[in-house]
Amino acid sequence: MKIPNKLKVGVKEFEVRMVDHLDSRAESQGVCSTDHLFIEIDNRLPQVQKEITFLHEIIHACSDFIGLQDDERLDEESICSRYDDILYTVLKENNLLN
C-alpha cells in the first residue's frame, strides 16, 4: 500500500509523517491528531506494520469525522455500518484503492 504525505478525511486534510521517534508514546506505533491534523507513523516499523498502523490511524480520523467518540453505546455492527461509507471514500479519494 502506498502511504501518502497527505490524507483527506471528509473536509479535513491530514499531513502524514513518518517519524523516527513518537514523543513519549512508548507503546504507540502511530498517532492521529484530529485537532492538529496530522498522522505520525513510526518509521522504524517493518513496511507491513507501517501499513497496518496507517489504516489504524485512518480509523481514528474517521471516528472523529462520524462522531463515534460521542456515542459509546454502539454495538459492533453499528460501528461497522458507520465506518463503511467514510472508509471507502477516504481510500478512494486518496487513490489507495486499485
Secondary structure, 3 states (H helix, E strand, C coil): CCCCCEEEECCEEEEEEEECCCCCCCCCCEEEECCCCEEEEECCCCHHHHHHHHHHHHHHHHHHHHCHHHCCCCCHHHHHHHHHHHHHHHHHHCCCCC
